[in-house]
Amino acid sequence: MSLRLIVLCAAATLAEPMALYDQAIDAREHRDAQRFTQLTSQLLEYAPRSPPLHFLHAEALAMSGRTGPALAQLRWLATNGSSYAFWERDSFAGLPASETATLRAATTKNGAPAGSIARVVRLDRDDLDPEGIETLGQDWIVGSMTNGSLYRIDRSGVTTLLWQETEPRRRLFGVRHDPQRNIVWACSNGADDNHAQPQLLRIALGPIAATRWQVPDPRALCNDIALLPDGAVAISDSQRGAVWQLDPNGQWRTLAKAGTFGYPNGLTYLAQARQVVVADLRGLWTIDLAAARVAVIAEQATFSGGIDGLYAAGGELIAIQNGTRPHRVLRIALSEDARRVQRVTAIASNLEELAAMTTAAVERGTITVLAGSQLVQLSSGSAGG
């Protein structure tokens, strides 16, 4: 997830919300407080529980001299566990110190690091810009955003080229290993998110050979992958807000049409419920595979949007939430019918080692988080088997 999308954490994939966000940032840069406030209000209508948008709106209100509403937004953020350092922005300088001192203390407390790290594995090279990770036997595989190739990483961090991309200027996003069929699925995109020419790659591991499927919508962005029954897969289309399914015969099916989601990213399959769970910038959603029916998962107090990697483990979800502040690795328990969030537990929060986290490999009770050019294994709150 790019910095622009992390800051936004609420813009839909369609042109209007993205245009609104760009206009809001432009208004902020030009100190056009009235326009800034109007635009952030519109964005909050799209994603009313998004902490980053509440923070952006608080800044607009403070810039407008609307002290009371700005403080109300900051209180909402502090009460809901967010840690946005408002005191580092000039826009908030005019707020009364008697009010902001308490808010700053609460916000700082929310950002206190939590969680334990069992091990950090540093890659032997730092030029891959890896985005997706998966286990492969005793090792891991990652895709490179730099050159579009697939690499194997051993337990000491030594990288070995597993499959080389031959097309120029390609990037690998999500990767999934299907051990039953001895293949790796990978999302491949061009250099421009707006014209990504997306491909879903099926890379056979013995011998190494790749088959390419063009995503039906040329404006799509193939971001992440979920393994489905019988060898089918689903992919999230972050640019257009859709979810696609590729069946074992190589036929595409629309599970959620363009515009359904706001930057859908991580997705995973819940076998018991026979549903795909999708994370977008507003929260979690389910897609019933039989009917291609989309439903929102009702949240509790904890915001479950802004999630990058998402994984089913032991009947629960493991989520890499890098689209909010603080960054957190979450364990999410759903109701049996996957309609409600029953419990959210932070496995790790705001750890320096996880600052660049994107995705994770979750297997046999171990969570290995990909964070830039290092792999971080967590020791507390391990995943279910």
Disulfide bonds with the S-S distance in Angstrom:
Cys187-Cys222 2.10
